[in-house]
């Protein structure tokens, strides 16, 4: 039986050391459900996950524009959705999975160039999709399983390889294990292209994990995980 998050985590009022991590994801459900898990864990960190509506452009470039509009104040954008402060971070979470026009690589490269010009903005990419990151919560390495470059295949494989499928109500508790496994298995060529089965989400988790690790371990003990 799963406990409600409110019973698992007693969130105290924010302190002066509080900082926010703003996450913009292409996925409208799985990614958001995953990162939302950490929002109630600790007052020192606010994980804000932008929720896309059905009409917004969730392509890499579209997501970047949404993030800029939500964060960066300017004459043409005087009231952004969020107030960005010192020590805050912005993360753009992308998938490699190519489209029929093969336009994603060019878009992702452009996003990386634009992000490099902004302080405390980062990109994290998974090849081919976010399920690679979920996979590492339970597996130390990637085993060959057929059409490994197809995102749909990865989603099916993750559900089959994890008893009951990945459950965002409790499995994010294994984020420390996923961070270690994903970093150990990470591979990219000289141009920065990620190998299939590689994900950079461990870079994002390493940003907030030190603040919540103690609480994660306490909950794991309480649930007998």
ChimeraX attribute file (.defattr): number of C-alpha atoms within 10 A of each C-alpha:
attribute: neighborCount
match mode: 1-to-1
recipient: residues
	/A:1	4
	/A:2	8
	/A:3	10
	/A:4	10
	/A:5	15
	/A:6	10
	/A:7	8
	/A:8	17
	/A:9	17
	/A:10	13
	/A:11	14
	/A:12	11
	/A:13	10
	/A:14	13
	/A:15	10
	/A:16	8
	/A:17	9
	/A:18	14
	/A:19	20
	/A:20	22
	/A:21	22
	/A:22	22
	/A:23	23
	/A:24	25
	/A:25	28
	/A:26	22
	/A:27	17
	/A:28	14
	/A:29	11
	/A:30	17
	/A:31	19
	/A:32	20
	/A:33	16
	/A:34	18
	/A:35	17
	/A:36	19
	/A:37	17
	/A:38	21
	/A:39	18
	/A:40	17
	/A:41	23
	/A:42	19
	/A:43	20
	/A:44	19
	/A:45	21
	/A:46	20
	/A:47	21
	/A:48	18
	/A:49	19
	/A:50	18
	/A:51	15
	/A:52	18
	/A:53	9
	/A:54	8
	/A:55	6
	/A:56	11
	/A:57	15
	/A:58	20
	/A:59	17
	/A:60	26
	/A:61	18
	/A:62	15
	/A:63	22
	/A:64	26
	/A:65	15
	/A:66	17
	/A:67	23
	/A:68	15
	/A:69	18
	/A:70	19
	/A:71	19
	/A:72	15
	/A:73	16
	/A:74	10
	/A:75	6
	/A:76	7
	/A:77	13
	/A:78	10
	/A:79	14
	/A:80	15
	/A:81	15
	/A:82	15
	/A:83	12
	/A:84	18
	/A:85	10
	/A:86	8
	/A:87	11
	/A:88	17
	/A:89	19
	/A:90	23
	/A:91	22
	/A:92	22
	/A:93	24
	/A:94	28
	/A:95	24
	/A:96	22
	/A:97	18
	/A:98	15
	/A:99	9
	/A:100	6
	/A:101	6
	/A:102	10
	/A:103	12
	/A:104	19
	/A:105	16
	/A:106	12
	/A:107	16
	/A:108	20
	/A:109	15
	/A:110	15
	/A:111	21
	/A:112	18
	/A:113	12
	/A:114	14
	/A:115	18
	/A:116	13
	/A:117	9
	/A:118	10
	/A:119	10
	/A:120	14
	/A:121	18
	/A:122	19
	/A:123	22
	/A:124	17
	/A:125	20
	/A:126	23
	/A:127	26
	/A:128	25
	/A:129	25
	/A:130	26
	/A:131	25
	/A:132	26
	/A:133	24
	/A:134	28
	/A:135	24
	/A:136	27
	/A:137	22
	/A:138	18
	/A:139	15
	/A:140	15
	/A:141	13
	/A:142	16
	/A:143	9
	/A:144	8
	/A:145	9
	/A:146	9
	/A:147	10
	/A:148	17
	/A:149	17
	/A:150	15
	/A:151	20
	/A:152	14
	/A:153	15
	/A:154	23
	/A:155	18
	/A:156	12
	/A:157	17
	/A:158	20
	/A:159	16
	/A:160	12
	/A:161	13
	/A:162	15
	/A:163	9
	/A:164	9
	/A:165	14
	/A:166	22
	/A:167	15
	/A:168	17
	/A:169	15
	/A:170	18
	/A:171	16
	/A:172	21
	/A:173	20
	/A:174	17
	/A:175	21
	/A:176	19
	/A:177	16
	/A:178	24
	/A:179	22
	/A:180	15
	/A:181	21
	/A:182	27
	/A:183	16
	/A:184	13
	/A:185	15
	/A:186	16
	/A:187	16
	/A:188	12
	/A:189	8
	/A:190	6
	/A:191	6
	/A:192	9
	/A:193	15
	/A:194	19
	/A:195	17
	/A:196	20
	/A:197	25
	/A:198	24
	/A:199	31
	/A:200	23
	/A:201	23
	/A:202	23
	/A:203	16
	/A:204	20
	/A:205	15
	/A:206	14
	/A:207	11
	/A:208	18
	/A:209	16
	/A:210	10
	/A:211	15
	/A:212	15
	/A:213	15
	/A:214	10
	/A:215	16
	/A:216	21
	/A:217	15
	/A:218	13
	/A:219	16
	/A:220	13
	/A:221	10
	/A:222	10
	/A:223	13
	/A:224	7
	/A:225	11
